[in-house]
Amino acid sequence: MHIVTCSPALALLFVWVLLWILMDIRFRELTRTQKFLIPTLILLLAVFNHILRLQIGSAAYGKMIPLTMHLPFFLIFLYITKCGVIKMFFMILSALIFTAPAVMVSYFVLQSQYNDPMILLISNLIVYIVMLLIAQLIFRQGFNYLLKYGSNRLFLRFTLVPLLYYIYVFATQNVDFSSFSSFSGYVVRHLPTMEVFVFYFLLLHSYKELNQKRELETAQTALYQQLNAAEEQISLLHEAQTQTAVYRHNMRHHLNTINGFLSLGKPQQAEEYIQKVQADVEAITPKRFCENELVNLLCSSYSGKAEHMGIRLTMNVGVPKDLPISDTELCSLLSNGLENAMRAVCALEEPDRQMSFYCELKPNRLLIEICNPYAGEIVMQDGLPVSDREGHGYGCRSIQSIASRHRGLCSFGAANGLFTLRVMLPMSV
């Protein structure tokens, strides 16, 4: 029995839709040229394969499938997705495995007394529809996660299994399994197929666990950042309160000194001393940026940190006392954004060591914008900047997660040497 037991055009169209699902390709995201070119190429390829099989016969056509079907698909989807040669090779081999159930069903039809072309066509159609539903409901999310986060080295290892199956299928095209008993022939012919399907289920299940572990690590990192920010803020408050208490205790001495200057007829010295005391008091008094205590503390903390690091931080903050968002989420959102911006600006020289922070409540919306210049190149993946530093890269995911949880929007943009974070959260206060 040959690898293609029904119309190759039907198999080709099935693989097209299958890869479209597994690789999560969005038609609306294609360019105008691609929207016209890709369907045209697929249709022409399907017609060509169908006619070729009729002209040269199934046996000769089966040997040419890698060149007439698999290679064109590899090039077409590599052009669409730009996922890389190794990952695309893995996906083409995986698509072959998803056609295996149709081959198995065709085997039963051909061995049965109802060996009719129409029954064979209908059975293949049913199997293909079922496999597409399985791909959509079970495999799509796992394949998407694998393509997004799997390295090329990992794909090289995983590709070994479908590659061996690929070799097995073509090596056994002309093998006559009828010499086996009915059960033995079925086992020898189709057991490798079932084993490969088990491999895919285990592979995607393992990546699901990896995804959950990654999310837990992200949440844990966000909590650590929140804790560190809170500790800095508490330390700042304690320091300010201590210095304020000391000045309150020493106020009697300051008044006596001023009184002494005035008694000696030295109003100029008294005025200079008053200005000095006033400057010292203002230096230790936390600034008021807005009515919200948490946002105010964060602004005070990062304002002092920016001054210490030689960064010019411009703030435009207007947030009311109460917001319908938890303090931990608000702290994580603002701290991650400001921390990332400061880390980027620290690598710059004057006059680029500057950043801006905007946070205001407009009608039913909390708007946040953090802008900062940066050096080098920022790589974006799935709308998020990618960090190659160990233990980093979770802050942006935490921001995205919080925005999504509140049905808001967030965007990360890098253009012309300026990085911008924008967040919009629906609010009802």
SULHU-V257494 format. One record per backbone hydrogen bond with DSSP energy under -0.5 kcal/mol. CO is the residue of the C=O (numbers start at 1). NH is the residue of the N-H. E is the energy in kcal/mol with one decimal. If there is no record, write none. Layout:
{{CO & NH & E} {CO & NH & E}}
This chain:
{{3 & 5 & -0.7} {7 & 11 & -1.7} {8 & 12 & -2.6} {9 & 13 & -2.3} {10 & 14 & -2.1} {11 & 15 & -2.3} {12 & 16 & -2.0} {13 & 17 & -2.2} {14 & 18 & -2.7} {15 & 19 & -2.8} {16 & 20 & -2.0} {17 & 21 & -1.9} {18 & 22 & -3.0} {19 & 23 & -2.3} {20 & 25 & -2.0} {21 & 24 & -1.2} {25 & 27 & -0.6} {26 & 29 & -1.2} {27 & 30 & -1.4} {31 & 35 & -2.4} {32 & 36 & -1.1} {33 & 37 & -3.1} {34 & 38 & -2.3} {36 & 40 & -1.2} {37 & 41 & -2.6} {38 & 42 & -2.5} {39 & 43 & -2.4} {40 & 44 & -2.5} {41 & 45 & -2.5} {42 & 46 & -2.4} {43 & 47 & -2.4} {44 & 48 & -2.5} {45 & 49 & -2.4} {46 & 50 & -2.1} {47 & 51 & -2.4} {48 & 52 & -2.6} {49 & 53 & -2.1} {50 & 54 & -1.6} {51 & 55 & -2.0} {52 & 56 & -2.5} {53 & 57 & -1.8} {57 & 61 & -2.1} {58 & 62 & -2.6} {59 & 63 & -0.9} {60 & 64 & -0.6} {61 & 64 & -1.3} {61 & 65 & -0.7} {64 & 67 & -1.0} {64 & 68 & -2.6} {65 & 69 & -2.7} {65 & 70 & -1.7} {66 & 71 & -2.1} {69 & 73 & -1.8} {70 & 74 & -2.4} {71 & 75 & -2.2} {72 & 76 & -2.6} {73 & 77 & -2.5} {74 & 78 & -1.6} {75 & 79 & -1.8} {76 & 80 & -1.6} {77 & 81 & -2.7} {78 & 82 & -1.7} {84 & 88 & -2.1} {85 & 89 & -2.3} {86 & 90 & -1.9} {87 & 91 & -2.0} {88 & 92 & -2.3} {89 & 93 & -2.0} {90 & 94 & -2.1} {91 & 95 & -2.2} {92 & 96 & -1.4} {93 & 97 & -1.3} {94 & 98 & -1.5} {95 & 99 & -0.7} {96 & 99 & -0.9} {97 & 100 & -1.3} {99 & 102 & -0.5} {99 & 103 & -1.4} {100 & 104 & -2.4} {101 & 105 & -2.5} {102 & 106 & -2.4} {103 & 107 & -1.9} {104 & 108 & -1.6} {105 & 109 & -2.2} {106 & 110 & -2.8} {107 & 111 & -1.6} {108 & 112 & -1.1} {114 & 116 & -2.1} {116 & 120 & -2.4} {117 & 121 & -2.3} {118 & 122 & -2.6} {119 & 123 & -2.6} {120 & 124 & -2.0} {121 & 125 & -2.3} {122 & 126 & -2.4} {123 & 127 & -2.3} {124 & 128 & -2.7} {125 & 129 & -2.3} {126 & 130 & -2.4} {127 & 131 & -2.6} {128 & 132 & -2.1} {129 & 133 & -2.0} {130 & 134 & -2.4} {131 & 135 & -2.5} {132 & 136 & -2.2} {133 & 137 & -2.7} {134 & 138 & -2.8} {134 & 139 & -1.4} {135 & 140 & -2.3} {139 & 143 & -2.7} {140 & 144 & -2.4} {141 & 145 & -2.2} {142 & 146 & -2.3} {143 & 147 & -2.6} {144 & 148 & -2.0} {145 & 149 & -2.4} {146 & 150 & -2.0} {151 & 155 & -2.1} {152 & 156 & -2.2} {153 & 157 & -1.5} {154 & 158 & -2.3} {155 & 159 & -2.4} {156 & 160 & -0.5} {157 & 160 & -0.9} {158 & 161 & -1.0} {158 & 162 & -0.8} {159 & 163 & -2.2} {160 & 164 & -2.2} {161 & 165 & -1.9} {162 & 166 & -2.4} {163 & 167 & -2.4} {164 & 168 & -2.3} {165 & 169 & -2.6} {166 & 170 & -1.8} {167 & 171 & -2.1} {168 & 172 & -1.5} {170 & 173 & -0.8} {172 & 175 & -1.0} {175 & 177 & -0.8} {176 & 179 & -0.6} {177 & 180 & -1.4} {181 & 185 & -3.3} {182 & 186 & -1.6} {183 & 187 & -2.4} {184 & 188 & -2.8} {185 & 189 & -2.2} {186 & 190 & -2.6} {187 & 191 & -2.2} {190 & 194 & -1.9} {191 & 195 & -2.4} {192 & 196 & -2.2} {193 & 197 & -2.0} {194 & 198 & -2.0} {195 & 199 & -2.0} {196 & 200 & -2.0} {197 & 201 & -2.2} {198 & 202 & -2.6} {199 & 203 & -2.7} {200 & 204 & -2.6} {201 & 205 & -2.1} {202 & 206 & -2.4} {203 & 207 & -1.8} {204 & 208 & -1.6} {205 & 209 & -2.0} {206 & 210 & -2.1} {207 & 211 & -2.2} {208 & 212 & -2.2} {209 & 213 & -2.4} {210 & 214 & -2.4} {211 & 215 & -2.3} {212 & 216 & -2.2} {213 & 217 & -2.4} {214 & 218 & -2.3} {215 & 219 & -2.6} {216 & 220 & -2.6} {217 & 221 & -2.6} {218 & 222 & -2.4} {219 & 223 & -2.2} {220 & 224 & -2.3} {221 & 225 & -2.3} {222 & 226 & -2.4} {223 & 227 & -2.7} {224 & 228 & -2.6} {225 & 229 & -2.4} {226 & 230 & -2.6} {227 & 231 & -2.6} {228 & 232 & -2.3} {229 & 233 & -2.3} {230 & 234 & -2.8} {231 & 235 & -2.5} {232 & 236 & -2.4} {233 & 237 & -2.5} {234 & 238 & -2.9} {235 & 239 & -2.4} {236 & 240 & -2.4} {237 & 241 & -3.2} {238 & 242 & -2.6} {239 & 243 & -2.5} {240 & 244 & -2.4} {241 & 245 & -2.4} {242 & 246 & -2.3} {243 & 247 & -2.4} {244 & 248 & -2.5} {245 & 249 & -2.3} {246 & 250 & -2.2} {247 & 251 & -0.7} {248 & 251 & -0.6} {249 & 252 & -0.5} {250 & 254 & -2.1} {251 & 255 & -2.7} {252 & 256 & -2.1} {253 & 257 & -2.3} {254 & 258 & -2.5} {255 & 259 & -2.8} {256 & 260 & -2.2} {257 & 261 & -2.3} {258 & 262 & -2.2} {259 & 263 & -2.4} {260 & 264 & -1.8} {261 & 266 & -3.0} {262 & 265 & -1.3} {266 & 270 & -1.9} {267 & 271 & -2.5} {268 & 272 & -2.2} {269 & 273 & -2.3} {270 & 274 & -2.2} {271 & 275 & -2.1} {272 & 276 & -1.9} {273 & 277 & -2.5} {274 & 278 & -2.6} {275 & 279 & -2.2} {276 & 280 & -2.1} {277 & 281 & -2.3} {278 & 282 & -2.3} {279 & 283 & -1.9} {280 & 284 & -1.2} {281 & 285 & -0.8} {284 & 286 & -0.6} {287 & 289 & -0.7} {292 & 296 & -2.5} {293 & 297 & -2.5} {294 & 298 & -2.5} {295 & 299 & -2.6} {296 & 300 & -2.4} {297 & 301 & -2.7} {298 & 302 & -2.8} {299 & 303 & -2.2} {300 & 304 & -2.1} {301 & 305 & -2.2} {302 & 306 & -2.4} {303 & 307 & -2.1} {304 & 308 & -2.2} {305 & 309 & -1.8} {306 & 311 & -3.3} {307 & 310 & -0.9} {311 & 313 & -0.9} {312 & 314 & -0.6} {312 & 355 & -2.4} {313 & 315 & -0.5} {314 & 357 & -3.0} {316 & 359 & -2.3} {318 & 361 & -1.7} {319 & 291 & -1.1} {319 & 292 & -1.3} {323 & 325 & -1.6} {326 & 330 & -2.4} {327 & 331 & -2.8} {328 & 332 & -2.4} {329 & 333 & -2.6} {330 & 334 & -2.4} {331 & 335 & -2.7} {332 & 336 & -2.2} {333 & 337 & -1.7} {334 & 338 & -2.7} {335 & 339 & -2.8} {336 & 340 & -2.3} {337 & 341 & -1.8} {338 & 342 & -2.5} {339 & 343 & -2.2} {340 & 344 & -1.8} {341 & 345 & -2.3} {342 & 346 & -2.1} {343 & 347 & -0.5} {344 & 347 & -0.8} {345 & 348 & -2.1} {349 & 352 & -2.1} {352 & 354 & -2.4} {353 & 312 & -2.4} {354 & 373 & -0.8} {355 & 314 & -2.5} {356 & 371 & -1.9} {357 & 316 & -2.5} {358 & 369 & -2.6} {359 & 318 & -3.0} {360 & 362 & -0.8} {360 & 367 & -2.8} {362 & 365 & -2.3} {364 & 427 & -2.7} {365 & 362 & -2.6} {365 & 367 & -0.7} {366 & 425 & -2.1} {367 & 360 & -1.9} {368 & 423 & -2.5} {369 & 358 & -2.9} {370 & 421 & -2.6} {371 & 356 & -2.2} {372 & 419 & -3.2} {377 & 379 & -0.6} {378 & 380 & -0.5} {379 & 386 & -3.2} {381 & 384 & -1.5} {384 & 381 & -3.0} {389 & 392 & -1.9} {393 & 397 & -0.6} {394 & 398 & -2.4} {395 & 399 & -2.1} {396 & 400 & -2.5} {397 & 401 & -2.5} {398 & 402 & -2.3} {399 & 403 & -2.4} {400 & 404 & -2.3} {401 & 405 & -2.3} {402 & 406 & -1.5} {403 & 408 & -3.8} {404 & 407 & -1.6} {409 & 424 & -3.0} {411 & 422 & -2.3} {413 & 420 & -2.9} {415 & 418 & -1.6} {417 & 374 & -1.4} {418 & 415 & -2.1} {419 & 372 & -2.2} {420 & 413 & -2.4} {420 & 422 & -0.5} {421 & 370 & -2.2} {422 & 411 & -2.4} {423 & 368 & -2.4} {424 & 409 & -2.4} {425 & 366 & -2.8}}
